[in-house]
Amino acid sequence: QVELVESGGGLVQAGGSMRLSCAASGVTFDRYSMGWFRQAPGKEREYLGQITWRRGSTYYADSVKGRFTISRDSAKNTVYLQMNTLKPDDSAVYYCAAQEVECSDYFRCGYWGLGTQVTVSS
């Protein structure tokens, strides 16, 4: 029932900004958290941060804290990842995921979108 579709990726120059969107369906506001992840070639999928659907409380990995911001628009059933001061090392496929309250691990029991490519050129 839960479906996630990312959009907004593409090519951007170092120092620039980009906003990714994740359109969600089948998500009940008080039962899910929404996370953002990325995966570069040859590397494991990296947790970036998450937001609670109900109250919009946000949490960030240290690697992106201060540069990336997660927000949500409940009326549009959409979660956003605003990325500023982008670096070439930020290049990766970016994924959104949904985690129900009974799930303690996105990788084990979460729902995933198909990802969107972000390429940061120097």
C-alpha positions as CSV (number, residue, x, y, z in Angstrom):
1,Q,0.0,0.0,0.0
2,V,2.9,2.4,0.8
3,E,4.4,3.9,-2.4
4,L,7.3,6.4,-2.5
5,V,8.5,8.3,-5.6
6,E,11.6,10.5,-5.5
7,S,12.1,13.4,-7.9
8,G,14.3,16.4,-8.3
9,G,17.7,14.9,-8.9
10,G,20.1,15.9,-11.7
11,L,23.4,17.7,-12.3
12,V,24.5,20.6,-10.1
13,Q,27.8,22.5,-9.7
14,A,29.7,22.4,-6.4
15,G,28.5,25.0,-4.0
16,G,25.0,24.9,-5.5
17,S,21.7,23.8,-4.0
18,M,19.1,21.2,-4.9
19,R,15.8,20.1,-3.5
20,L,14.6,16.5,-3.7
21,S,11.0,15.5,-3.3
22,C,9.4,12.3,-2.1
23,A,5.8,11.8,-2.9
24,A,4.2,9.3,-0.5
25,S,0.9,7.4,-0.6
26,G,-0.5,5.1,1.9
27,V,1.3,6.7,4.8
28,T,-0.6,7.5,8.0
29,F,0.8,10.6,9.7
30,D,1.0,9.2,13.2
31,R,2.5,5.8,12.3
32,Y,5.5,6.6,10.1
33,S,8.8,8.3,10.0
34,M,10.3,9.3,6.7
35,G,14.0,9.0,6.1
36,W,16.5,10.1,3.4
37,F,19.5,7.9,2.4
38,R,22.1,8.0,-0.3
39,Q,24.4,5.4,-2.0
40,A,27.4,6.1,-4.0
41,P,29.1,3.4,-6.2
42,G,31.1,1.0,-4.2
43,K,29.8,2.4,-0.9
44,E,27.1,1.2,1.5
45,R,23.8,3.0,1.7
46,E,24.2,6.0,4.0
47,Y,21.6,7.4,6.4
48,L,21.2,11.1,6.1
49,G,18.3,12.0,8.3
50,Q,14.6,11.5,9.0
51,I,11.4,13.3,9.9
52,T,8.4,12.2,11.8
53,W,5.2,12.4,9.7
54,R,3.0,13.5,12.6
55,R,5.0,16.4,14.1
56,G,7.8,17.0,11.7
57,S,10.6,16.5,14.2
58,T,13.8,16.1,12.4
59,Y,17.1,14.2,13.0
60,Y,20.3,14.4,11.0
61,A,23.5,12.5,10.5
62,D,26.6,14.4,11.5
63,S,27.9,14.2,7.9
64,V,25.1,16.5,6.6
65,K,24.0,18.4,9.6
66,G,23.9,22.2,8.8
67,R,23.8,21.7,5.1
68,F,20.8,19.4,4.5
69,T,17.3,20.1,5.7
70,I,14.3,17.7,5.8
71,S,10.8,19.0,5.7
72,R,7.3,17.8,4.9
73,D,4.0,19.1,3.5
74,S,1.3,16.9,4.9
75,A,-1.3,18.4,2.6
76,K,0.7,17.2,-0.4
77,N,1.9,14.0,1.2
78,T,5.4,15.0,0.2
79,V,8.7,15.0,2.1
80,Y,11.6,17.2,0.9
81,L,15.4,17.1,1.2
82,Q,16.9,20.6,0.7
83,M,20.6,20.3,0.0
84,N,22.9,23.3,0.2
85,T,26.6,23.9,-0.4
86,L,26.8,20.7,-2.3
87,K,30.2,19.0,-2.8
88,P,31.3,16.4,-5.3
89,D,31.3,13.8,-2.5
90,D,27.6,14.3,-2.2
91,S,27.1,12.6,-5.6
92,A,25.0,9.5,-5.2
93,V,21.6,8.0,-5.7
94,Y,19.3,9.5,-3.1
95,Y,16.5,7.4,-1.7
96,C,13.5,8.2,0.6
97,A,12.1,5.5,2.9
98,A,9.2,5.1,5.2
99,Q,9.4,3.4,8.6
100,E,6.3,2.3,10.6
101,V,6.3,2.6,14.3
102,E,6.7,-1.2,14.7
103,C,9.8,-1.1,12.5
104,S,13.2,-0.3,14.1
105,D,15.3,-0.6,11.0
106,Y,14.6,0.9,7.6
107,F,16.7,-1.7,5.9
108,R,14.9,-4.6,7.5
109,C,11.2,-3.5,7.3
110,G,11.0,-0.1,5.7
111,Y,9.5,0.9,2.4
112,W,11.7,2.4,-0.3
113,G,11.5,4.5,-3.3
114,L,13.5,3.8,-6.4
115,G,15.9,6.7,-6.0
116,T,17.0,9.7,-7.9
117,Q,20.5,10.4,-9.1
118,V,22.4,13.5,-7.9
119,T,25.6,14.5,-9.5
120,V,27.7,17.3,-8.2
121,S,30.5,18.6,-10.5
122,S,33.6,20.4,-9.5
